[in-house]
Amino acid sequence: MQGMGWEEARVALNRLIVPVRYDRDGETSERVALAEFALSAVGFTDFVGKRGEHAVKLRDALGDAGNILHQRLSDLLQKAESNARSLARPITLHGDPRNSHEDVADSIVRAFWTPMPTTAEEWVIVIEATPDQAAAALNHLRTTLATWVARRPVAAGILERLGKRDAPTAVEYAEAVHIADMLVFTGTKLLTLYAGIMHSMPIYRLYPTISEAEAIALWWPWGRPAPLVGSVPPGPPKPSRPTLDPSIITAKRPQDVVKEIVEKTGLNRTTAQSMTAALRKKMRADREWKARMLLYEGLTKAEVAKRVGLSPSRISALFKNDQSIAEHRRSRELQRAFAAHREQREASKR
């Protein structure tokens, strides 16, 4: 910061704030870069030139930066605490889709196909793990989580110091965020493994007093030959309900899907609605996301409506009272202003 003017410091700080202001799950490196500048600038008064209004604006921006850094670390520690409460429950109570905010199929697929570490160097997918690997992953994640839980007070202490006179350094803040990140990562992995174990061995719910190691040894179905009761395995079950080939669906709008299915397959409307509910929900979510991105880019509601196949009134109702769009546009305008200011300065230097 030596040799930097008050205006230059304010502009530099704003450039670091803009990418992370509204992105609560963004890159940790961006927040560490913000911490390196903001925490060093607190109390620093040797900027070049007169203070003027730039000093006031710099002070306000430093307050905003402190709030952003505090919010990120606080969110991570709260998530880690939520994971800890879930992990405190017996393993036989995990894996119930009714307790998940995810779609049932998505939660089951994630539990089966998420890679799990058995050691620091070896990872395995739940549905491909042998009984020994499943037990090793369980022990490794618990040991790793206990290591990071022991360091949680360090991160909590840094959180308490943010915004106070003895503010932490950027190195201390980076360490605190790393601790919180690892608590969330390891806790989430362990919760997913719990769900994978219970989806793999639902019989375990009937015998909750048996130890996990014994249950895995008795009932773990993956990674070893499946026992056959008879000499010939049973044939595939006959479908109990009509099936639908997704490749026949060509409709671009969710409201047109059911009509197309009825016309092409002869199914009744109720059955077509039931079989395409998930697809239509995804199409509506994709359409809303596309409309939001176009609004972020500065397009009018009429232009957005034309591109996504909705009416302008429907776009207005969809994003009624949504302040993030206006805030995002102001952020983009600020970025453009910064870029134009930099180009003017570079042009003046030439």
C-alpha positions in Angstrom: 0.0 0.0 0.0 3.0 2.3 0.2 2.7 5.0 -2.4 -1.0 4.3 -3.1 -3.4 7.3 -3.1 -6.7 7.4 -1.2 -8.7 7.1 -4.5 -6.5 4.3 -5.8 -7.0 2.4 -2.5 -10.8 2.8 -2.7 -10.9 1.7 -6.3 -8.7 -1.3 -5.6 -10.8 -2.3 -2.7 -14.1 -2.0 -4.6 -12.6 -4.3 -7.4 -12.0 -6.9 -4.8 -15.5 -6.5 -3.2 -17.6 -6.7 -6.4 -16.9 -10.4 -7.3 -17.9 -11.7 -3.9 -20.6 -9.2 -2.7 -23.5 -11.4 -4.0 -21.8 -14.7 -4.4 -22.0 -16.4 -1.0 -20.5 -19.7 -2.3 -17.8 -18.2 -4.5 -14.1 -19.0 -4.6 -12.3 -18.9 -1.2 -9.3 -17.4 -2.9 -11.3 -14.3 -3.8 -12.2 -13.7 -0.2 -8.6 -14.3 0.9 -7.5 -11.7 -1.5 -10.1 -9.3 -0.2 -9.0 -10.1 3.4 -5.3 -9.5 2.5 -6.1 -5.9 1.3 -9.0 -5.0 3.7 -7.4 -6.3 6.9 -4.1 -4.6 6.1 -5.9 -1.3 5.2 -7.7 -1.0 8.6 -5.9 1.7 10.5 -3.5 2.5 7.7 -3.4 6.2 7.1 -0.2 6.7 5.0 -2.0 6.9 1.7 -0.7 9.6 -0.7 -2.6 12.8 -1.2 -5.5 14.6 0.5 -8.1 12.5 2.1 -11.3 14.2 1.0 -14.3 12.2 0.2 -12.2 9.2 -0.9 -11.2 8.6 2.7 -14.8 8.5 3.8 -15.8 6.1 1.0 -12.8 3.9 1.7 -13.8 3.7 5.3 -17.4 2.6 4.3 -16.0 0.1 1.8 -13.7 -1.4 4.5 -16.9 -1.8 6.6 -18.6 -3.6 3.7 -15.5 -5.8 3.2 -15.5 -6.7 6.9 -19.1 -7.7 6.8 -18.5 -9.9 3.7 -15.6 -11.7 5.3 -17.5 -12.2 8.6 -20.6 -13.5 6.7 -18.6 -16.1 4.8 -16.8 -17.5 7.8 -20.0 -17.4 9.9 -21.9 -19.3 7.2 -19.3 -22.0 7.0 -19.2 -22.5 10.8 -23.0 -22.6 11.0 -23.1 -25.2 8.3 -20.4 -27.2 10.2 -22.5 -27.0 13.4 -25.6 -28.1 11.5 -23.7 -31.2 10.2 -22.5 -31.9 13.7 -26.0 -32.0 15.0 -27.0 -34.5 12.2 -24.0 -36.6 12.8 -24.8 -36.9 16.5 -27.9 -39.0 15.6 -27.5 -42.8 15.3 -26.4 -44.0 11.9 -29.6 -46.1 11.6 -31.7 -42.9 11.5 -29.9 -41.6 8.4 -30.7 -42.1 4.7 -34.4 -41.3 5.1 -35.4 -39.2 2.0 -38.2 -37.6 4.0 -35.6 -35.7 6.0 -33.8 -34.4 2.9 -34.5 -31.2 0.9 -33.3 -33.0 -2.2 -35.3 -35.0 -4.7 -35.5 -38.6 -3.5 -33.8 -40.0 -6.6 -31.0 -37.4 -6.4 -30.3 -38.0 -2.7 -30.1 -41.8 -3.3 -27.8 -41.4 -6.4 -25.5 -39.0 -4.5 -25.3 -41.4 -1.6 -24.3 -44.3 -3.8 -22.0 -42.5 -6.3 -20.1 -39.9 -4.2 -16.4 -40.9 -3.9 -15.3 -41.5 -0.3 -11.7 -41.5 1.0 -10.5 -44.7 2.6 -7.1 -43.2 3.2 -5.5 -39.8 2.4 -4.5 -41.2 -1.1 -7.3 -43.7 -1.9 -10.9 -43.0 -2.8 -13.7 -45.4 -3.6 -17.4 -45.0 -4.7 -19.8 -46.4 -2.2 -21.6 -48.7 -4.7 -18.2 -50.2 -5.7 -16.6 -50.5 -2.3 -15.8 -53.8 -0.6 -16.9 -54.3 3.1 -13.3 -53.5 4.2 -13.3 -50.3 2.1 -16.6 -49.2 3.5 -15.4 -49.7 7.1 -12.1 -48.0 6.3 -13.9 -44.9 4.8 -16.1 -44.7 7.9 -13.1 -44.7 10.2 -11.0 -42.4 8.1 -13.7 -39.7 7.8 -14.5 -39.8 11.5 -10.8 -39.5 12.4 -10.3 -36.7 9.9 -13.4 -34.8 11.2 -12.2 -35.2 14.8 -8.9 -33.6 13.8 -10.6 -30.5 12.4 -13.2 -30.3 15.2 -10.3 -29.8 17.6 -9.2 -26.8 15.5 -12.7 -25.2 15.4 -12.1 -22.9 18.3 -9.3 -21.3 16.2 -11.8 -20.4 13.5 -14.4 -19.3 16.0 -11.8 -17.0 17.6 -10.9 -15.4 14.3 -14.7 -14.8 13.7 -15.0 -13.0 17.0 -12.0 -10.8 16.2 -13.3 -9.6 12.8 -14.5 -6.0 13.1 -12.7 -5.4 16.4 -9.5 -3.5 17.2 -7.4 -6.7 17.3 -8.6 -7.7 13.8 -6.9 -10.8 12.5 -4.3 -10.8 9.7 -5.1 -12.1 6.2 -3.0 -15.3 7.0 -5.1 -15.9 10.1 -8.3 -15.4 8.2 -7.2 -17.8 5.5 -6.4 -20.4 8.1 -9.8 -19.9 9.7 -11.7 -20.3 6.4 -9.6 -23.4 5.6 -10.6 -25.0 9.0 -14.3 -24.1 8.4 -14.1 -25.4 4.8 -12.7 -28.7 5.9 -15.2 -29.1 8.7 -18.1 -28.6 6.2 -16.4 -30.8 3.6 -15.6 -33.7 6.0 -19.0 -33.5 7.8 -20.9 -33.5 4.5 -18.9 -36.5 3.2 -19.6 -38.4 6.4 -23.4 -37.6 6.3 -23.4 -38.9 2.7 -21.6 -42.1 3.7 -24.1 -42.6 6.5 -26.9 -42.4 3.9 -25.1 -44.7 1.5 -24.6 -47.3 4.2 -28.3 -47.2 5.2 -29.5 -47.3 1.5 -27.1 -50.3 1.0 -28.3 -52.1 4.1 -31.9 -51.2 4.9 -32.1 -54.3 7.1 -29.7 -52.5 9.6 -32.7 -50.4 10.7 -34.3 -53.5 12.2 -31.2 -54.2 14.3 -29.9 -50.8 15.5 -28.0 -52.3 18.5 -25.5 -54.1 16.2 -22.2 -52.4 15.8 -21.5 -50.8 12.4 -18.5 -53.0 11.8 -20.5 -56.2 12.4 -23.4 -54.9 10.3 -21.1 -54.2 7.4 -19.5 -57.6 7.7 -23.0 -59.3 7.7 -25.0 -57.3 5.2 -22.8 -55.1 2.9 -23.9 -56.0 -0.6 -21.3 -54.4 -2.8 -17.8 -55.5 -3.9 -18.4 -59.2 -3.6 -20.4 -61.9 -5.5 -24.1 -61.8 -4.7 -25.5 -65.1 -3.2 -28.1 -66.9 -5.3 -30.9 -68.8 -3.6 -31.5 -71.1 -6.6 -29.3 -72.3 -9.4 -30.8 -69.8 -11.8 -31.3 -66.1 -11.0 -34.9 -64.9 -11.4 -35.8 -63.0 -14.5 -36.4 -59.3 -14.6 -39.8 -58.2 -13.2 -42.5 -57.2 -15.6 -43.2 -53.5 -15.7 -46.3 -52.7 -13.7 -46.9 -49.3 -15.3 -46.3 -47.8 -18.8 -42.8 -46.7 -19.6 -41.8 -43.5 -21.5 -39.0 -43.0 -24.0 -37.6 -39.5 -23.3 -36.2 -39.3 -26.8 -39.7 -38.8 -28.3 -40.1 -35.5 -26.4 -39.3 -32.6 -28.7 -41.3 -29.8 -26.9 -39.3 -26.8 -25.9 -41.8 -25.4 -23.4 -42.9 -27.4 -20.3 -46.6 -26.5 -21.0 -46.4 -28.4 -24.3 -44.8 -31.6 -23.0 -48.0 -33.3 -21.8 -49.9 -32.5 -24.9 -47.1 -34.0 -27.1 -47.0 -37.2 -25.0 -50.7 -37.7 -25.2 -50.7 -37.3 -29.0 -47.6 -39.5 -29.6 -48.3 -42.4 -27.1 -52.1 -42.3 -26.6 -51.6 -42.2 -22.8 -54.3 -40.3 -20.8 -53.5 -36.8 -19.6 -53.2 -37.8 -15.9 -50.6 -40.5 -16.6 -48.7 -38.2 -18.9 -48.6 -35.5 -16.3 -47.4 -37.9 -13.6 -44.6 -39.4 -15.8 -43.3 -36.0 -17.0 -43.6 -34.1 -13.7 -39.8 -34.1 -13.0 -39.0 -33.2 -16.6 -41.4 -30.3 -16.6 -40.1 -29.1 -13.2 -36.6 -29.1 -14.6 -37.6 -27.3 -17.8 -39.3 -24.5 -15.7 -36.3 -24.2 -13.5 -34.0 -24.0 -16.5 -36.2 -21.4 -18.1 -36.3 -19.3 -15.0 -32.5 -19.5 -14.7 -32.1 -18.4 -18.3 -34.5 -15.5 -17.8 -32.6 -14.4 -14.7 -29.3 -14.5 -16.5 -30.7 -12.4 -19.3 -32.1 -9.8 -16.8 -28.7 -9.7 -15.1 -27.2 -8.8 -18.5 -29.4 -5.8 -18.8 -32.1 -6.9 -21.2 -35.6 -5.6 -20.8 -38.4 -7.8 -19.6 -40.0 -7.8 -23.1 -36.8 -8.9 -24.7 -36.3 -11.7 -22.1 -39.9 -12.8 -22.5 -39.4 -13.2 -26.2 -36.3 -15.3 -25.8 -37.6 -17.7 -23.2 -41.2 -18.0 -24.6 -43.1 -16.2 -21.9 -45.2 -13.1 -21.8 -43.7 -9.9 -20.3 -46.4 -9.9 -17.6 -45.4 -13.5 -16.6 -41.7 -12.4 -16.4 -42.8 -9.5 -14.1 -44.7 -11.8 -11.9 -41.9 -14.3 -11.8 -39.4 -11.8 -10.5 -41.6 -9.6 -8.5 -39.9 -7.9 -5.6 -36.6 -9.6 -6.6 -33.9 -7.1 -5.5 -31.0 -9.2 -6.6 -31.5 -8.3 -10.3 -31.2 -4.5 -9.7 -28.3 -5.1 -7.4 -26.5 -7.3 -10.0 -27.1 -4.7 -12.7 -25.6 -2.0 -10.5 -22.6 -4.3 -9.8 -22.1 -4.8 -13.6 -22.4 -1.0 -14.2 -19.8 -0.5 -11.5 -17.5 -3.0 -13.1 -17.9 -1.2 -16.5 -17.2 2.1 -14.8 -14.1 0.7 -13.3 -12.9 -0.7 -16.6 -13.6 2.6 -18.4 -11.8 4.5 -15.7 -8.8 2.3 -16.0 -8.8 2.7 -19.8 -8.9 6.5 -19.5 -6.0 6.4 -17.1 -4.0 4.2 -19.3 -4.8 6.4 -22.3 -3.7 9.5 -20.4 -0.4 7.9 -19.5 0.3 7.3 -23.2 
